[in-house]
Amino acid sequence: MTSRALDRSGARPLWRQLQDDLIHRLRAGEFDAGFPGELTLVEDYRVSRHTVRQALQRLRADGLVVAERGRQPRVSPAADVEQPLDTLYSLFASVEAAGLAQRSVVRVLDVRADGVVADRLDLEGSTPLVHLERLRLAAGRPFAIDRVWLPAELATPIVTADFTRTSLYAVLAERTGVRLDASRESIRAVVPTPAERALLECGPDVACLSVHRQGRAGGRPVEWRHTMVRGDRFAVTAEFPADTRRLRRGATTR
């Protein structure tokens, strides 16, 4: 096999050139059938194994490849659902928009008290709450574990609803007239518990995103939600308008 040319006389280090070339080839779809191992890259580019490992660092950090000690690197699968962060979204609608069949397995739907959640909804600890827990499936495969709490004084009419193939927000609006108009959400990467891993049918190399949301309607907190979603099937994106004044200020302080 003919080796791929790198500029060995230039100022740019070999690992950086190799990194850029691998990214270019990834985006061109050359590795759709499989990503080459370290030894193959050593031979193809005529560089050291150390150089190859340096080059793989950015690909791994950017989520383009999964590269673990003792295992051949592989291309990270594309996320099934990509969710913008600039809108109050429904996970049901996001899955449907991705062209995937949506189904839920209802694990819990009852009325109970939970002092910790009540505090997050600005309620007294003994306040009755409607609690809904679902295993969310996309294209027939486990996608997320979704747990929601709402004040029972508002949400009791939803307790008899069938959530197998419908959106909580749609049922809430239809049966109670409550429509969420604002939310505050935090997202962090976590290692799922063994029980969560079993429910989501994900292997030890798959991390999850833990999403906490306080949903509000008319300025009042009406929803506390915790969603554990497979990190290999869900991605969040953000787009910000350019602020040249801020960029200029930042440039002077860096």
Backbone as a ProteinNet text record, in pm:
[ID]
protein_1_A
[PRIMARY]
MTSRALDRSGARPLWRQLQDDLIHRLRAGEFDAGFPGELTLVEDYRVSRHTVRQALQRLRADGLVVAERGRQPRVSPAADVEQPLDTLYSLFASVEAAGLAQRSVVRVLDVRADGVVADRLDLEGSTPLVHLERLRLAAGRPFAIDRVWLPAELATPIVTADFTRTSLYAVLAERTGVRLDASRESIRAVVPTPAERALLECGPDVACLSVHRQGRAGGRPVEWRHTMVRGDRFAVTAEFPADTRRLRRGATTR
[TERTIARY]
84.3	0	88	55.4	130.9	106.6	213.9	198	140.1	68.5	8.7	112.4	123.4	231.1	202.8	302.8	302.3	424.3	413.1	522.7	622	731.9	831.1	932.9	921.3	1015.7	951.6	820.8	750.6	752.2	691.5	690.5	580.9	474.9	364.1	405.2	381.6	421.4	345.6	407.1	347	213.9	202.6	78.4	-38	-9.8	-114.4	-156.5	-59.2	-91.6	-173.1	-132.3	-204.2	-346.2	-360.5	-491	-584.3	-533.9	-615.9	-654.6	-561.6	-591	-695.5	-686.7	-785.1	-924.3	-931.2	-1060	-1118.9	-1033.9	-1079.6	-1133.9	-1065	-1107.6	-1235	-1246.2	-1367.8	-1489.2	-1474.8	-1587.1	-1620.5	-1523.4	-1547.1	-1609	-1624.1	-1687.6	-1596.1	-1463.8	-1371.9	-1372.7	-1410.4	-1400.9	-1537.3	-1637.1	-1771	-1772.3	-1687.9	-1684.2	-1596.8	-1522.3	-1436.1	-1316	-1274.8	-1160.6	-1033.6	-923.1	-800.2	-739.6	-672	-604.5	-476.1	-416.2	-295.8	-182.2	-161.4	-50.9	-70.9	-196.4	-224.9	-192.3	-227.3	-196.6	-46.3	24.2	170.6	229.2	180	231.2	188.5	61.9	10.8	80.8	110	165.8	316.6	373.2	515.8	555.3	479.8	507.1	513.4	552.7	562	424	415.8	288.6	253.2	355.4	331.8	265.5	310.2	251.5	105	76.7	-61.3	-149	-99.9	-180.8	-204.8	-105	-126.2	-235.1	-231.4	-329.6	-470.5	-483.8	-616.1	-679.3	-597.6	-649.5	-763.8	-744.4	-850.9	-973.1	-951.7	-1065.5	-1148.3	-1080.4	-1151.5	-1220.4	-1149.4	-1207.1	-1328.2	-1325.5	-1437.4	-1549.4	-1531.3	-1635.5	-1644.2	-1539.3	-1542.4	-1508.5	-1422	-1388	-1387.6	-1405.6	-1390.6	-1259.5	-1166	-1034.2	-998.6	-1000.9	-974.3	-847.8	-780.5	-657.7	-683.1	-601.4	-610.2	-716	-791.2	-895.6	-877.6	-914.9	-900.5	-995.5	-946.8	-1037.5	-1152.2	-1266.3	-1380.7	-1453.8	-1520.2	-1593.3	-1714.2	-1732	-1848.7	-1975.1	-2078.9	-2203.4	-2268.3	-2335.1	-2406.1	-2524.5	-2552.6	-2665.3	-2796.5	-2889.5	-3021.6	-3100.6	-3086.3	-3162.2	-3065	-3076.1	-2994.5	-3088.5	-3072.7	-3169	-3108.5	-3160.5	-3114.9	-3151.5	-3069.5	-3091.3	-3164.3	-3204.4	-3262.9	-3415.5	-3473.1	-3618.7	-3664.9	-3785.5	-3847.9	-3897.7	-3833.7	-3862.9	-3931.8	-3998	-4056.5	-3971.3	-3927.4	-3847.1	-3926.9	-4056.6	-4142.9	-4136.4	-4153.2	-4151.7	-4014.5	-3908.1	-3772.7	-3746.8	-3790.9	-3772.8	-3853.9	-3979.1	-4063.1	-4002.6	-3946.8	-3887.8	-3767.1	-3700.6	-3584.9	-3628	-3758.9	-3809.8	-3808.9	-3803.5	-3798.8	-3932.8	-3973.6	-4098	-4078.9	-4176	-4170.1	-4264.4	-4214.5	-4299.1	-4244.7	-4332.2	-4291.1	-4346	-4265.6	-4310.3	-4330.1	-4455.2	-4485.1	-4449.4	-4356.8	-4312	-4384.9	-4415.4	-4485.7	-4577.6	-4700.2	-4791.4	-4883.6	-4852.7	-4930.6	-4921.3	-4981.4	-4975.3	-4902.3	-4802.2	-4720.2	-4663.2	-4601.9	-4532.3	-4382.2	-4309.2	-4163.1	-4110.7	-4055.8	-4012.9	-3906.2	-3812.7	-3703.2	-3757.5	-3843.4	-3900.7	-3994.7	-4073.8	-4165.5	-4088.9	-3973.3	-3892.3	-3849.6	-3819.9	-3778.9	-3894.6	-4016.3	-4135.8	-4193.7	-4115.7	-4159	-4288	-4298	-4416.8	-4375.7	-4474	-4448.2	-4415	-4335.4	-4284.9	-4392	-4507	-4612.9	-4710.6	-4686.1	-4778.1	-4786.4	-4905.7	-4918.6	-4869.5	-4797.8	-4742.3	-4779.6	-4812.2	-4828.5	-4689	-4659	-4526.1	-4543.1	-4472	-4474.4	-4331.2	-4307	-4175.4	-4194.3	-4119	-4129.4	-3991.4	-3986.6	-3871.7	-3905.5	-3831.4	-3860.4	-3783.2	-3853.3	-3792	-3799.5	-3692.7	-3688.6	-3647.9	-3729.9	-3707.4	-3699.4	-3776.9	-3784.9	-3673	-3578.8	-3465	-3468.6	-3430	-3428.6	-3344.2	-3401.4	-3339.5	-3316.8	-3413.9	-3404.5	-3494.9	-3457.4	-3542.7	-3590.3	-3720.1	-3778	-3865.5	-3833.2	-3909.4	-3959.7	-4091.2	-4153.9	-4241.6	-4239.7	-4328.2	-4401.8	-4533.2	-4615.7	-4709.1	-4748.9	-4842.5	-4973.6	-5020.1	-5141.6	-5264	-5264.5	-5380.5	-5401	-5292.6	-5303.4	-5314	-5235.3	-5211.8	-5289.1	-5372.1	-5445.2	-5521.5	-5580.1	-5653.2	-5567.6	-5435.3	-5353.2	-5325.5	-5364.3	-5329.5	-5392.8	-5503.8	-5571.7	-5532.2	-5437.7	-5399.5	-5309.5	-5311	-5223	-5103.9	-4987.1	-4868.7	-4780.2	-4835.2	-4754.6	-4702.9	-4789.9	-4750.2	-4794.2	-4786.3	-4827.8	-4736.1	-4742.1	-4657.1	-4723.1	-4644.8	-4695.2	-4750	-4677.4	-4720.6	-4852.6	-4873	-4998.7	-5114.4	-5094.3	-5199.1	-5225.5	-5118.8	-5134	-5216.3	-5188.8	-5263.2	-5408.9	-5430.7	-5565.9	-5653.4	-5597	-5679.6	-5682.9	-5583.5	-5577.8	-5569.9	-5538.8	-5521.9	-5387.5	-5299.9	-5167.9	-5070.7	-5006.3	-4905.3	-4777.2	-4669	-4542	-4497.1	-4444.4	-4397.8	-4253.8	-4191.6	-4052.1	-3993.4	-3861.7	-3795.9	-3652.9	-3597.1	-3454.5	-3400	-3295	-3246.3	-3095.9	-3052	-2908.3	-2877.9	-2763.7	-2723.9	-2581.8	-2560.2	-2425	-2404.4	-2280.5	-2246.3	-2228.8	-2286	-2278.2	-2254	-2208.6	-2199.4	-2327.7	-2406.8	-2534.1	-2510.8	-2607.7	-2600.2	-2619.4	-2582.9	-2607.3	-2753.5	-2846.3	-2989.1	-3028.7	-2977.6	-3008.9	-2945.9	-2825.1	-2757.3	-2836.2	-2890.3	-2968.3	-3096.2	-3164.5	-3287.3	-3259.9	-3149.9	-3117.1	-3042.6	-3008.6	-2939.3	-2812.4	-2734.9	-2611	-2491	-2385.2	-2265.3	-2182	-2073.8	-1990.1	-1915.9	-1912.1	-1841.6	-1934.2	-2061	-2157.7	-2189.1	-2164.8	-2203.3	-2344.6	-2400.5	-2534.2	-2532.6	-2635.1	-2657.7	-2770.9	-2744.1	-2845.1	-2902.5	-3032.9	-3097.9	-3199.9	-3181.2	-3277.8	-3347.7	-3478.6	-3555.3	-3662	-3669.1	-3783.7	-3866.1	-3986.5	-4074.2	-4172.9	-4202.8	-4292.1	-4405	-4515.1	-4630.7	-4683.9	-4689.5	-4737.4	-4652.4	-4522.5	-4431	-4426.2	-4506.8	-4512.4	-4444.9	-4359.1	-4301.6	-4411	-4425	-4529.1	-4472.3	-4343.5	-4284	-4141.9	-4108.2	-3968.6	-3942.7	-3841.4	-3815	-3668.7	-3646.2	-3510.5	-3510.4	-3429.1	-3418.8	-3277.2	-3262.9	-3133.7	-3136.2	-3057.1	-3063.3	-2928.5	-2932.6	-2809.6	-2727.6	-2602.6	-2517.9	-2478.8	-2489.1	-2453.1	-2570	-2687.7	-2804.3	-2865.6	-2809	-2868.4	-2757.2	-2774.1	-2675.9	-2748	-2686.4	-2743.4	-2655.5	-2719.1	-2647.2	-2689.2	-2600.4	-2630.2	-2570.2	-2642.4	-2593.3	-2614.4	-2507.4	-2514.1	-2484.2	-2557.1	-2528	-2393.8	-2326.8	-2198	-2217.3	-2131.7	-2130.7	-1990.4	-1971	-1835.5	-1777.7	-1861.7	-1809.9	-1753.8	-1827.9	-1780.8	-1653.6	-1649.7	-1530.5	-1409.7	-1428.1	-1316.2	-1268.9	-1362.6	-1323.1	-1248.5	-1300.7	-1235.1	-1095.1	-1075.2	-944.4	-840.2	-883	-785.7	-748.4	-826.8	-797.7	-736.2	-726.2	-671.2	-519.5
-119.2	0	124.4	223.9	347	429	477	555.8	692.3	749.5	880.7	986.2	1087.3	1184.8	1283.9	1306.4	1412.8	1499.9	1627.3	1721.3	1713.2	1646.9	1626.1	1738.8	1836.9	1948.7	2077.4	2074.6	2194.7	2214.2	2326.2	2359.8	2286.3	2243.5	2177.7	2037.4	2001.5	1868.1	1758.2	1640.9	1529.3	1487.6	1488.5	1442.5	1534.3	1665.1	1758.4	1734.6	1710.9	1682	1553.4	1452.6	1325.3	1343.9	1420.6	1449.3	1513.3	1617	1687.5	1597	1511.8	1423.2	1318.9	1267.3	1168.6	1231.3	1355.9	1424.5	1443.9	1484.5	1501.7	1370	1260.6	1130.7	1082.3	1110.8	1074.4	1144.4	1274.8	1352.4	1315	1258.6	1214.2	1075.1	1012.5	882	764.6	786.5	678.1	566	598.6	499.8	445.7	462.1	414.1	264.1	191.6	45.9	3.5	95.2	61.1	153.2	186.6	275.9	192.3	235.3	155.9	154.2	46.2	34.8	116.1	126.4	206.7	157.6	26.6	-27.1	0.6	-5.9	25.6	170.8	260.1	401.4	426.1	353.9	364.7	330	222	177.5	271.7	315	399.7	535.2	591.5	726.5	728.7	610.7	599.3	692.2	679.4	756.8	660	711.3	628.2	605.4	505.6	477.7	592.8	655.9	771	884.4	907.7	1011.9	980.2	853	812.1	838.7	804.5	823.5	971.1	1055	1199.5	1248.2	1197.7	1239.9	1197	1081.6	1030.1	1104.5	1180.6	1246.3	1341.9	1427.1	1522.2	1451	1347.2	1273.8	1213.8	1164.1	1107.8	1217.8	1330	1439.8	1500.2	1505.1	1561	1460.7	1338.4	1238	1177.4	1196.1	1141.6	993.3	951.4	809.6	769.7	642.3	584	506.9	549.2	486.6	451.9	324.5	276.9	192.8	192.7	116.4	-32	-87.3	-229.6	-267.1	-168.5	-197.7	-109.9	-161	-86.1	32.4	151.2	266.4	237.2	300.3	284.3	417.1	434.5	558.4	565.7	679.8	696.8	702.5	630.2	635.6	772.1	814.1	942.7	934.1	1044.8	1048.2	1032.3	957.8	942	1072.4	1145.6	1269.3	1381.4	1492.6	1610.5	1722.2	1771.4	1864.8	2003.6	2107.4	2244.3	2286.5	2372.7	2416.2	2550	2606.5	2739.7	2737.9	2624.6	2616.8	2520.8	2542.5	2449.4	2330.2	2215.9	2104	1989.3	1907	1782.1	1668	1578.6	1465.7	1382.2	1368.4	1294.9	1357.9	1491.1	1559.6	1550.9	1555.4	1548.2	1413.3	1307.1	1172.6	1157.7	1206	1198.7	1278.5	1396.3	1481	1415.5	1327.1	1255.1	1137.9	1118.2	1011.4	875.2	872.5	746	719.4	595.4	557.3	572	635.6	665.4	572.7	513.9	433.6	443.8	432	438.6	320.4	268.9	167.7	240.1	251.2	322.7	232.6	276.6	199.9	244.3	374.7	428	539.6	540.7	653.3	655.9	743.9	748.1	886.3	899.9	1023.5	992.5	1074.6	1051.1	1183.5	1180.9	1298.9	1275	1381.2	1375.1	1512.4	1518.6	1647.4	1716.5	1639.9	1698.3	1762.3	1687.9	1740.1	1857.5	1846.2	1954.5	2084.6	2076.5	2196.2	2257.9	2173.4	2224.1	2285.8	2255.1	2314.5	2426.4	2467.8	2573.5	2536.6	2407.9	2358.7	2303.4	2289.7	2225.3	2078.4	2022.6	1886.1	1779.3	1801.6	1700.3	1714.8	1809.3	1833.3	1711	1660.8	1546.8	1582.3	1488.2	1508	1391	1420.2	1314.5	1276.7	1146.7	1098.8	1002	1032.1	948.2	907.9	777.3	727.3	638.1	668.3	591.4	551	433.3	394.4	434.4	528.7	580.5	499.5	458.8	382.6	460.8	456.9	518.4	411	391.2	284.6	148.2	132.3	3.5	-25.8	66.9	44.6	143.6	100.7	192.4	315.9	428.9	556.7	642.1	640.6	725.4	672.5	703.4	682.8	821	840.9	973.6	972.9	1060	1068.7	1211.5	1225.5	1357.4	1365.9	1483.5	1511.8	1642.4	1644.4	1763.5	1777.3	1900.1	1916.3	1844.3	1763.6	1685.6	1774.4	1891.8	1981	2023.2	2020.4	2053.6	1930.1	1827.8	1718.5	1590.6	1583.8	1460	1404.6	1488.1	1433.8	1349.9	1359.1	1281.6	1140.5	1110.4	980.4	864.4	887.2	780.3	775.6	859	865.4	747.5	712.7	609.5	679.8	665.5	734.8	646	536.6	446.2	514.6	594.5	657.7	803.6	873.3	1012.7	1097.5	1227.6	1323.2	1368.9	1378.7	1430.4	1570.9	1656.3	1795	1804.6	1717	1718.1	1677.3	1572.1	1526	1631.7	1692.9	1795.1	1912.8	1955.7	2067.9	2029.9	1908.8	1865.2	1846.4	1787	1750.9	1857	1944.7	2043.1	2187.2	2206.5	2341.6	2403.7	2327.9	2379.8	2360.2	2469.7	2464.8	2528.1	2453.8	2508.9	2618.8	2728.6	2838.2	2878.7	2811.9	2842.8	2725.2	2716.5	2609.9	2648.1	2580.2	2591.4	2449.7	2425.4	2289.1	2282.1	2174.9	2150.2	2010.8	1998.8	1873.2	1840.4	1717.1	1675.1	1529.9	1496.8	1358.7	1277.5	1157.9	1072.9	928.2	849.6	705.3	644.8	575.8	521	412.4	394.8	286.5	153.3	42.3	-88.4	-108.9	-63.6	-80.2	3.8	127.3	213.1	157.1	104.9	47.1	-73.1	-152.6	-268.9	-224.7	-123	-74.5	-15.6	56.5	122.7	31.6	-87.8	-186.2	-128.1	-57.4	0.8	-65.2	-81	-145.9	-56.1	-109.2	-33.2	83.4	88.4	197.1	311.6	306.9	410.9	494.7	625.5	717.5	768.9	837.3	892.9	1041.5	1110.2	1249.2	1254.9	1322.1	1340.9	1480.8	1488.7	1616.3	1646.9	1758.3	1804.1	1928.6	1930.8	2044.1	2086.5	2216.9	2275.4	2348.3	2297.9	2360.1	2452.7	2565.7	2664.9	2701.2	2742.6	2790.9	2914.1	3024.9	3147.7	3193	3164.1	3205	3110.6	3004.6	2911.8	2780.2	2723.3	2590.8	2484.3	2407.3	2304	2167.7	2159.7	2032.1	2022.2	1907.9	1873.2	1741.8	1741.2	1625.2	1585.5	1455.7	1403.3	1297.2	1320.5	1227.9	1175.4	1044.3	979.1	925.5	986.7	952.8	898.4	799.5	739.5	844.5	860.8	961.6	931	803	768.3	785	821.9	835.6	975.4	1063.2	1195.4	1299.1	1407.3	1515.2	1647.6	1740.9	1874.7	1972.1	2069.9	2168.1	2308	2403	2542	2631.3	2736.6	2833.6	2971.7	3052.5	3184.3	3291.4	3403	3511.5	3574.8	3624.5	3689.1	3819.7	3841.3	3966	4022.9	4107.3	4155	4235.2	4306.5	4383.5	4292	4183	4088.8	4019.1	3983	3918.3	4008.1	4137.5	4229.6	4244.4	4251.7	4262.6	4137.6	4020.9	3896.4	3886.1	3937.5	3927.9	4006.8	4116.2	4199.4	4143.1	4048.1	3995.1	3857.5	3797	3663.3	3668.2
0	0	0	-80.9	-86.2	39.4	99.6	221.3	189	284.8	266.9	303.7	220.4	234.7	346.6	430.9	530.2	503.2	533.2	508.9	623.7	601.9	708.2	716.7	627.2	630.8	682	700.5	742.7	893.1	937.4	1079.7	1156.3	1086.6	1155.6	1196.1	1322	1368.5	1295.3	1288.1	1214.4	1273.7	1405.6	1467.1	1429.3	1415.5	1376.6	1230.9	1143	1003.3	992.5	1069.8	1068.9	1120.9	1227.2	1285.9	1182.9	1115.7	1017.4	900.9	857.8	745.2	784.4	906.2	952.3	963.4	1011.2	1020.6	881.9	787.1	648.7	593.1	617.6	565.8	635.2	765.1	838.4	778.3	754	702.1	558.7	489.2	351.5	346.4	463.4	470.2	440.2	440.5	407.8	511.2	633.7	741.4	783.2	696.9	733	758.7	689.2	706	823.3	881.8	993.9	999.1	1119.9	1138.1	1150.6	1086.9	1093	1232.5	1265.2	1393.1	1396.2	1514.1	1530.3	1441.2	1435.1	1355.7	1206.7	1161.8	1021.9	991.9	1083.3	1064	1066.6	1152.7	1156.3	1019.1	961.1	831.2	718.8	720.9	613.5	608.3	725.5	730.1	759.5	789.2	819.8	935.2	1043	1164.1	1281.9	1396.5	1515.5	1577	1661.8	1729.9	1823.9	1880.6	1967.6	1890.1	1766.3	1681.6	1651.6	1624.2	1597.7	1719.8	1837.8	1958.6	1986.3	1959.1	1973.5	1878.5	1755.5	1655.7	1693	1758.2	1793.7	1910.9	1984.7	2104.4	2071.7	1967.2	1933.4	1879.1	1799.1	1743.7	1856	1958.3	2072.5	2152.5	2175	2252.9	2184	2050	1974	1951.4	2001.9	1987.4	1849.4	1766.7	1631.8	1629.1	1720.2	1730.8	1877.3	1899.9	2032.6	2030.1	2113.7	2115.1	2258.4	2291.3	2426.5	2428	2541.5	2555.4	2528.2	2439.8	2411.6	2310.3	2256.2	2159.1	2035.6	1921.5	1796.9	1795.5	1753.6	1744.1	1648.9	1674.3	1585.7	1574.2	1464	1438.8	1531.6	1596.5	1682.8	1597.3	1636.4	1558.2	1569.7	1463.7	1467.1	1563.3	1629.4	1721.7	1646.7	1705.8	1644.3	1648.9	1760.2	1780.2	1813.8	1741.3	1767.9	1807.5	1932	1987.2	2007.7	1941	1967.5	2109.1	2167.6	2304.9	2315	2201.5	2204.5	2208.4	2247.6	2249.5	2358.6	2408.8	2502.1	2421.4	2437.8	2349.6	2422.7	2344	2390.5	2336.3	2422.6	2376.4	2277.2	2301.2	2208.5	2069.4	2062.8	1934.2	1868.2	1949	1893.4	1829.1	1893.9	1837.8	1710.2	1713.6	1594.6	1478.8	1511.5	1407.8	1343	1416.4	1362.3	1274.6	1260	1174.9	1240.9	1374	1446.9	1514.5	1514	1582.1	1732.9	1797.4	1940.1	2016.9	2124.7	2213	2354	2451.5	2591	2668.3	2759.7	2855.1	2987.6	3033.2	3157.4	3275	3356.8	3473.1	3600.2	3609.2	3726.6	3679.5	3730.9	3711.2	3831.8	3926.7	4049.7	4113.6	4231.3	4309.2	4438.4	4471.7	4590.2	4639	4756.5	4808.7	4798.1	4768.4	4761.8	4802.5	4923.2	4977.3	4895.3	4840.1	4762.3	4634	4563.3	4439.4	4469.2	4575.5	4611	4631.6	4694.5	4716.4	4583.2	4484	4352.7	4276	4320.4	4259.8	4347.1	4448.6	4541.5	4613.4	4653.6	4724.3	4861	4949.2	5078.5	5057.3	5145.7	5128.9	5120.4	5184.2	5185	5068.5	4978.9	4867.3	4776.7	4744.9	4653.2	4513.2	4454.4	4321.1	4231.9	4108.1	4008.4	3961.2	3966.2	3923.9	3807.4	3697.2	3577.5	3543.9	3537.1	3495	3373.3	3267.3	3143.4	3093.2	3033.1	2952.6	2810.2	2755.6	2622.4	2518.5	2412.4	2305.2	2174.5	2098.2	1966	1867.3	1765.7	1666.8	1734.8	1842	1908.9	2006.5	2023	2112.3	2227.9	2349.3	2464.1	2436.1	2469	2437.2	2562.2	2654	2772.8	2883.3	3006.5	3123.2	3165.3	3166.2	3185.9	3310.9	3406.7	3532.1	3548.1	3570.3	3577.3	3701.5	3764.8	3878.1	3849.8	3878.3	3860	3979.6	4019.1	4130.2	4100.8	4196.2	4174	4155.3	4218	4204.2	4059.2	3980.3	3838.8	3751.1	3786.1	3691.5	3718.4	3821.2	3850.2	3729.2	3643.1	3526.8	3432	3437.9	3344.1	3393.7	3518.3	3577.5	3500.8	3435.8	3362	3213.9	3172.2	3030.2	2992.9	2866.1	2811	2745	2807.4	2758	2670.2	2620.9	2538.7	2413.6	2348.7	2222.5	2215.1	2325.4	2322.6	2408.5	2389.3	2459.8	2589.6	2695.4	2821.8	2803.9	2731.7	2717.2	2641.5	2543.8	2469.5	2560.1	2640	2732.1	2838.3	2889.9	2993.5	2941.2	2819.9	2761.7	2735.8	2684.9	2650.3	2773.7	2878.1	2994.8	3104.4	3107.6	3216.8	3167.2	3039.6	2987.3	3019.6	3088.7	3126.7	3010.5	2970.8	2865.1	2915.6	2913.2	2957.3	2862.1	2920	2836.6	2866.5	2964	2996.9	3072.6	3073.4	3148.8	3178.8	3278.5	3308.9	3310.7	3233.7	3214.2	3237.6	3301.4	3316.9	3264.4	3195.7	3132.7	3174.2	3214.3	3249.4	3207.4	3177.8	3142.9	3270.7	3273.7	3392.4	3350.3	3446.7	3428.2	3484.6	3404.1	3454.1	3559.3	3647.3	3745.2	3672.9	3736.3	3672.7	3634.8	3720.2	3689.4	3568.3	3561	3445.9	3318.5	3331.5	3215.2	3161.7	3251.8	3210	3138.5	3191.7	3129.1	2990.5	2979.8	2853.6	2756.9	2803	2719.7	2656.6	2739	2688.1	2755.4	2680	2727.9	2818.2	2872.3	2966	2901.7	2767.8	2699.6	2661.2	2706.6	2672.4	2795.8	2786.1	2892.3	2865.8	2963	2947.3	2977.4	2930.4	2965.5	3067.3	3177.1	3280.7	3265.1	3237.5	3208.5	3318.4	3388.1	3487.2	3433	3443.7	3392.3	3491.4	3515.5	3584.4	3479.2	3453.6	3356.5	3425.2	3360.7	3421	3325.9	3383.8	3308.2	3378.7	3307.8	3369.4	3485.3	3480.8	3586.4	3705.1	3703.7	3816.8	3780.6	3867.4	3840.8	3844.1	3736.3	3730.8	3693.4	3666.9	3626	3677.7	3736.1	3762.7	3691	3606.1	3521.2	3530.3	3537.8	3526.4	3416.8	3314.5	3202.6	3192.2	3189	3166.1	3024.3	2936.3	2795.1	2747.9	2661.2	2608.9	2533.8	2575.3	2513.9	2371.1	2331	2193.2	2096.7	2148.3	2061	2065	2147	2166.3	2171.6	2097.3	2097.2	2111.7	2182.6	2196.3	2119.2	2056.4	1977.2	2019.6	1999.9	2032.2	1925	1889.8	1793.1	1851.1	1849.8	1911.3	1807.5	1811.4	1717.2	1750.3	1647.9	1668.9	1746	1844.4	1920.4	1907.3	1807.7	1779.2	1894.1	1967.4	2080.2	2186.3	2215.6	2316.7	2270.2	2140.6	2087.8	2099	2070.4	2080.6	2223.5	2319.4	2460.8	2504.5	2461.9	2499.8	2445.3	2321.9	2259.2	2336	2400.5	2470.4	2606.5	2657.2	2790.9	2788	2672.1	2663.2	2658.4
[MASK]
++++++++++++++++++++++++++++++++++++++++++++++++++++++++++++++++++++++++++++++++++++++++++++++++++++++++++++++++++++++++++++++++++++++++++++++++++++++++++++++++++++++++++++++++++++++++++++++++++++++++++++++++++++++++++++++++++++++++++++++++++++++++++++++

